Amino acid sequence: MSEQLTADVTIDSRGAGCPGPLMDLIGKVKTADSGTVFELQTSDRGSVTDVPEWVEKAGHELVETVEHDDYWSIYVQKS
């Protein structure tokens, strides 16, 4: 990653199991304006595949997935 992404909304779902992180993201996306960038912080490995699948079906944009030592940051922009 060449530059640090800045999210409008950060959702800390670390420690939550599937489908918790995805449901947390969906709940926040529903009430946000188009163009809002979300950072979903998750320690659940399943989120790395579940979130991109949902993003594609819902018509939003997966901006980037960043792996940290013990969690992932998944950046999503609402369409």
C-alpha atoms as an extended CHARMM CRD file, in Angstrom:
* protein
*
        79  EXT
         1         1  MET       CA              0.0000000000        0.0000000000        0.0000000000  PROA      1               0.0000000000
         2         2  SER       CA              1.6590000000        3.1920000000       -1.1350000000  PROA      2               0.0000000000
         3         3  GLU       CA             -0.4670000000        5.6260000000        0.8590000000  PROA      3               0.0000000000
         4         4  GLN       CA             -2.5790000000        5.3420000000        3.9750000000  PROA      4               0.0000000000
         5         5  LEU       CA             -6.2880000000        5.0710000000        3.2980000000  PROA      5               0.0000000000
         6         6  THR       CA             -8.5990000000        7.2650000000        5.3270000000  PROA      6               0.0000000000
         7         7  ALA       CA            -12.0120000000        5.8830000000        6.1790000000  PROA      7               0.0000000000
         8         8  ASP       CA            -15.0580000000        8.0040000000        6.9290000000  PROA      8               0.0000000000
         9         9  VAL       CA            -16.3630000000        5.2890000000        9.2740000000  PROA      9               0.0000000000
        10        10  THR       CA            -14.3460000000        2.6810000000       11.1790000000  PROA      10              0.0000000000
        11        11  ILE       CA            -16.1300000000       -0.4610000000       12.3650000000  PROA      11              0.0000000000
        12        12  ASP       CA            -14.1500000000       -2.4300000000       14.9390000000  PROA      12              0.0000000000
        13        13  SER       CA            -15.4440000000       -6.0010000000       14.7790000000  PROA      13              0.0000000000
        14        14  ARG       CA            -12.2350000000       -7.6480000000       15.9790000000  PROA      14              0.0000000000
        15        15  GLY       CA            -13.0190000000      -10.6580000000       18.1290000000  PROA      15              0.0000000000
        16        16  ALA       CA            -16.4630000000      -11.2110000000       16.5870000000  PROA      16              0.0000000000
        17        17  GLY       CA            -17.1100000000      -14.4520000000       14.7020000000  PROA      17              0.0000000000
        18        18  CYS       CA            -18.8740000000      -14.9400000000       11.4030000000  PROA      18              0.0000000000
        19        19  PRO       CA            -21.2950000000      -13.4660000000       10.4000000000  PROA      19              0.0000000000
        20        20  GLY       CA            -20.8610000000      -10.6680000000       12.9670000000  PROA      20              0.0000000000
        21        21  PRO       CA            -18.3550000000       -8.4650000000       11.1240000000  PROA      21              0.0000000000
        22        22  LEU       CA            -20.2990000000       -8.6300000000        7.8540000000  PROA      22              0.0000000000
        23        23  MET       CA            -23.5670000000       -7.8360000000        9.6310000000  PROA      23              0.0000000000
        24        24  ASP       CA            -21.9140000000       -4.8790000000       11.3900000000  PROA      24              0.0000000000
        25        25  LEU       CA            -20.7690000000       -3.5510000000        8.0070000000  PROA      25              0.0000000000
        26        26  ILE       CA            -24.1550000000       -4.0440000000        6.3450000000  PROA      26              0.0000000000
        27        27  GLY       CA            -25.9060000000       -2.1990000000        9.1750000000  PROA      27              0.0000000000
        28        28  LYS       CA            -23.6390000000        0.8350000000        8.8180000000  PROA      28              0.0000000000
        29        29  VAL       CA            -23.6770000000        0.8830000000        4.9950000000  PROA      29              0.0000000000
        30        30  LYS       CA            -27.4940000000        0.9180000000        4.8930000000  PROA      30              0.0000000000
        31        31  THR       CA            -27.7070000000        4.2670000000        6.6880000000  PROA      31              0.0000000000
        32        32  ALA       CA            -24.7270000000        6.0060000000        5.0370000000  PROA      32              0.0000000000
        33        33  ASP       CA            -24.5320000000        8.3450000000        2.0750000000  PROA      33              0.0000000000
        34        34  SER       CA            -23.1030000000        7.2630000000       -1.2830000000  PROA      34              0.0000000000
        35        35  GLY       CA            -19.3520000000        7.6970000000       -1.4400000000  PROA      35              0.0000000000
        36        36  THR       CA            -18.7960000000        6.9030000000        2.2350000000  PROA      36              0.0000000000
        37        37  VAL       CA            -15.6510000000        4.8360000000        2.8280000000  PROA      37              0.0000000000
        38        38  PHE       CA            -15.7870000000        2.2180000000        5.5770000000  PROA      38              0.0000000000
        39        39  GLU       CA            -12.9300000000        0.4360000000        7.2860000000  PROA      39              0.0000000000
        40        40  LEU       CA            -14.0610000000       -2.8930000000        8.7060000000  PROA      40              0.0000000000
        41        41  GLN       CA            -11.5300000000       -4.1910000000       11.2180000000  PROA      41              0.0000000000
        42        42  THR       CA            -11.9670000000       -7.9310000000       11.6310000000  PROA      42              0.0000000000
        43        43  SER       CA            -10.0150000000      -10.8290000000       13.0790000000  PROA      43              0.0000000000
        44        44  ASP       CA            -12.3700000000      -13.3580000000       11.4560000000  PROA      44              0.0000000000
        45        45  ARG       CA            -10.6330000000      -14.9950000000        8.4840000000  PROA      45              0.0000000000
        46        46  GLY       CA            -14.0040000000      -15.7070000000        6.8390000000  PROA      46              0.0000000000
        47        47  SER       CA            -14.6280000000      -11.9780000000        6.4590000000  PROA      47              0.0000000000
        48        48  VAL       CA            -11.7930000000      -11.7710000000        3.9330000000  PROA      48              0.0000000000
        49        49  THR       CA            -13.9480000000      -13.7550000000        1.4800000000  PROA      49              0.0000000000
        50        50  ASP       CA            -17.4660000000      -12.9970000000        2.7780000000  PROA      50              0.0000000000
        51        51  VAL       CA            -17.1850000000       -9.2100000000        2.6260000000  PROA      51              0.0000000000
        52        52  PRO       CA            -15.9130000000       -9.0100000000       -0.9880000000  PROA      52              0.0000000000
        53        53  GLU       CA            -18.6920000000      -11.3940000000       -2.0990000000  PROA      53              0.0000000000
        54        54  TRP       CA            -21.3340000000       -9.2190000000       -0.4190000000  PROA      54              0.0000000000
        55        55  VAL       CA            -19.7790000000       -6.0000000000       -1.7700000000  PROA      55              0.0000000000
        56        56  GLU       CA            -19.9780000000       -7.3320000000       -5.3350000000  PROA      56              0.0000000000
        57        57  LYS       CA            -23.5900000000       -8.5020000000       -4.9490000000  PROA      57              0.0000000000
        58        58  ALA       CA            -24.6400000000       -5.2270000000       -3.3080000000  PROA      58              0.0000000000
        59        59  GLY       CA            -22.9420000000       -3.1200000000       -6.0010000000  PROA      59              0.0000000000
        60        60  HSD       CA            -20.4450000000       -1.3260000000       -3.7630000000  PROA      60              0.0000000000
        61        61  GLU       CA            -16.6750000000       -1.0530000000       -4.2730000000  PROA      61              0.0000000000
        62        62  LEU       CA            -14.0230000000       -3.0630000000       -2.4670000000  PROA      62              0.0000000000
        63        63  VAL       CA            -11.2230000000       -0.5160000000       -2.1850000000  PROA      63              0.0000000000
        64        64  GLU       CA             -8.5400000000       -2.5910000000       -0.4730000000  PROA      64              0.0000000000
        65        65  THR       CA             -7.8800000000       -5.3160000000        2.0810000000  PROA      65              0.0000000000
        66        66  VAL       CA             -4.9020000000       -4.7540000000        4.3760000000  PROA      66              0.0000000000
        67        67  GLU       CA             -3.5220000000       -7.5770000000        6.5170000000  PROA      67              0.0000000000
        68        68  HSD       CA             -2.1480000000       -6.5750000000        9.9260000000  PROA      68              0.0000000000
        69        69  ASP       CA             -0.4800000000       -8.8490000000       12.4870000000  PROA      69              0.0000000000
        70        70  ASP       CA             -3.7190000000      -10.1000000000       14.0570000000  PROA      70              0.0000000000
        71        71  TYR       CA             -6.5730000000       -8.6420000000       11.9960000000  PROA      71              0.0000000000
        72        72  TRP       CA             -7.5700000000       -7.2990000000        8.5770000000  PROA      72              0.0000000000
        73        73  SER       CA             -8.7860000000       -3.8680000000        7.5320000000  PROA      73              0.0000000000
        74        74  ILE       CA            -11.2730000000       -4.1730000000        4.6970000000  PROA      74              0.0000000000
        75        75  TYR       CA            -12.0640000000       -0.8810000000        2.9800000000  PROA      75              0.0000000000
        76        76  VAL       CA            -15.4130000000       -0.5450000000        1.2280000000  PROA      76              0.0000000000
        77        77  GLN       CA            -16.9170000000        2.4510000000       -0.5570000000  PROA      77              0.0000000000
        78        78  LYS       CA            -20.6900000000        2.7050000000       -0.7390000000  PROA      78              0.0000000000
        79        79  SER       CA            -21.9900000000        3.2230000000       -4.2710000000  PROA      79              0.0000000000
